[in-house]
Amino acid sequence: MPLFALHSELVFPPVHLSEPDGLLAIGGDLSTERLLLAYRSGIFPWYEGDHILWWSPTPRFVLFPDELIVSKSMKQLLKKEAFAFTINKDFPAVISQCKTVSRRGQESTWITEEMKNAYTRLHELGYAHSAEAWLDGELVGGLYGIRLGKVFFGESMFSRVSNASKFAFIKYVHSLLLEGIGLIDCQVHTEHLERLGARMIARDEFIRLLVENA
């Protein structure tokens, strides 16, 4: 399959033309309009060096909120309210922490300054949201993503204290479920999210769900 080069025109190639690993296109920009079109089309950006790469993998890793799995140990932490939980209290701090926190097996982050600024704009416009876990007044875990219709597109999460990001994620999923969110996009497989109930679905099914809900 060819790798498509994006220019100023606000358009993406059909997702079925992506490479086997999901890579679809390169270039373009991170304007609000392009990002929203990408998410509604089942596409998301990652950086590699100085290049914006656009992806639409198949199968797609998702979580249906009513399939969330909460372990006994996490149920105990939730019951004890081990952390204070907030939504959209400090989006800039959450994305900054996601950008700078070290991750096993990763030498660098795909969250560039350009990405950070683009998603902060989306937050200011009401599209990007964050969830936070606090301990003794300090931000110790959280996540952020894009919300369109009845779909939440998870982007990144961080934890500086054991179980803090998991606590924030579980609390946020409970909140999203109550608000009628029916699908959480987790993009690509991680064992961490699989243990919480996320699973693979075919890209065609994912796109169908986006059309119905985003």
NORFENBEL-V272723 format. One record per residue. N is the residue number from 0. SS is DSSP state (H for helix, E for strand, C for the rest). D_CENTER is the distance of its C-alpha to the mean C-alpha in Angstrom with 2 decimals. Layout:
BEGIN
[[N:SS:D_CENTER] [N:SS:D_CENTER]]
END
This chain:
BEGIN
[[0:C:26.44] [1:C:26.53] [2:C:23.76] [3:E:23.63] [4:E:24.05] [5:E:22.62] [6:C:24.85] [7:C:25.28] [8:C:25.32] [9:C:22.27] [10:C:21.83] [11:C:19.95] [12:C:21.84] [13:C:21.48] [14:H:18.69] [15:H:21.45] [16:H:22.83] [17:C:20.08] [18:C:21.23] [19:C:21.20] [20:C:18.23] [21:C:16.26] [22:E:17.18] [23:E:18.37] [24:E:19.30] [25:E:19.85] [26:E:20.58] [27:C:20.34] [28:C:18.71] [29:C:15.73] [30:C:17.57] [31:H:16.07] [32:H:17.82] [33:H:16.59] [34:H:12.88] [35:H:13.37] [36:H:15.57] [37:H:13.19] [38:H:10.49] [39:H:13.56] [40:C:14.93] [41:C:12.29] [42:C:11.71] [43:E:9.23] [44:E:10.76] [45:E:11.43] [46:E:14.59] [47:E:17.60] [48:C:20.37] [49:C:21.07] [50:E:19.71] [51:E:16.67] [52:E:15.84] [53:E:14.28] [54:E:13.16] [55:C:13.46] [56:C:14.13] [57:C:16.35] [58:C:16.21] [59:E:12.62] [60:E:11.01] [61:E:10.31] [62:E:11.37] [63:C:14.02] [64:H:14.27] [65:H:18.01] [66:H:17.72] [67:C:16.15] [68:C:18.43] [69:C:19.57] [70:C:22.03] [71:H:25.35] [72:H:24.67] [73:H:21.50] [74:H:23.54] [75:H:26.09] [76:H:23.79] [77:H:22.51] [78:H:26.13] [79:H:27.25] [80:C:24.49] [81:C:24.08] [82:C:21.66] [83:E:21.57] [84:E:18.45] [85:E:17.45] [86:E:15.01] [87:C:14.78] [88:C:17.67] [89:C:16.67] [90:H:13.54] [91:H:15.29] [92:H:16.01] [93:H:12.56] [94:H:11.21] [95:H:14.63] [96:H:14.45] [97:H:11.21] [98:H:13.22] [99:H:16.43] [100:C:16.06] [101:C:17.65] [102:C:16.15] [103:C:18.50] [104:C:19.24] [105:C:17.61] [106:C:20.11] [107:C:17.94] [108:C:14.52] [109:C:12.81] [110:C:11.95] [111:C:15.31] [112:H:17.11] [113:H:16.70] [114:H:12.90] [115:H:13.28] [116:H:15.87] [117:H:14.18] [118:H:11.20] [119:H:13.93] [120:H:15.88] [121:H:13.29] [122:H:13.34] [123:H:17.11] [124:C:17.20] [125:C:15.40] [126:C:12.24] [127:E:9.73] [128:E:9.94] [129:E:10.12] [130:E:11.67] [131:E:14.29] [132:E:16.80] [133:E:20.18] [134:E:23.29] [135:C:26.57] [136:C:25.01] [137:E:22.79] [138:E:19.00] [139:E:18.30] [140:E:14.72] [141:E:11.54] [142:E:7.84] [143:E:6.27] [144:E:4.42] [145:E:6.84] [146:E:9.49] [147:E:12.13] [148:C:15.01] [149:C:14.39] [150:E:10.86] [151:E:7.57] [152:E:4.60] [153:E:1.79] [154:E:2.12] [155:E:5.17] [156:E:7.98] [157:E:11.72] [158:E:15.03] [159:C:18.52] [160:C:20.32] [161:C:20.31] [162:C:18.20] [163:H:16.86] [164:H:13.11] [165:H:13.98] [166:H:16.10] [167:H:13.58] [168:H:11.12] [169:H:14.22] [170:H:15.59] [171:H:12.62] [172:H:12.57] [173:H:16.31] [174:H:16.04] [175:H:13.84] [176:H:16.35] [177:H:19.18] [178:C:17.91] [179:C:17.90] [180:C:14.27] [181:C:14.94] [182:E:11.83] [183:E:8.31] [184:E:6.64] [185:E:5.92] [186:E:7.18] [187:C:9.89] [188:C:12.12] [189:C:12.43] [190:H:15.45] [191:H:13.93] [192:H:11.69] [193:H:14.63] [194:H:16.88] [195:C:14.97] [196:C:15.59] [197:C:12.90] [198:E:14.86] [199:E:15.35] [200:E:16.51] [201:C:18.21] [202:H:16.59] [203:H:19.41] [204:H:18.56] [205:H:14.90] [206:H:16.32] [207:H:18.93] [208:H:16.59] [209:H:14.83] [210:H:18.39] [211:H:19.40] [212:H:16.64] [213:C:14.58]]
END
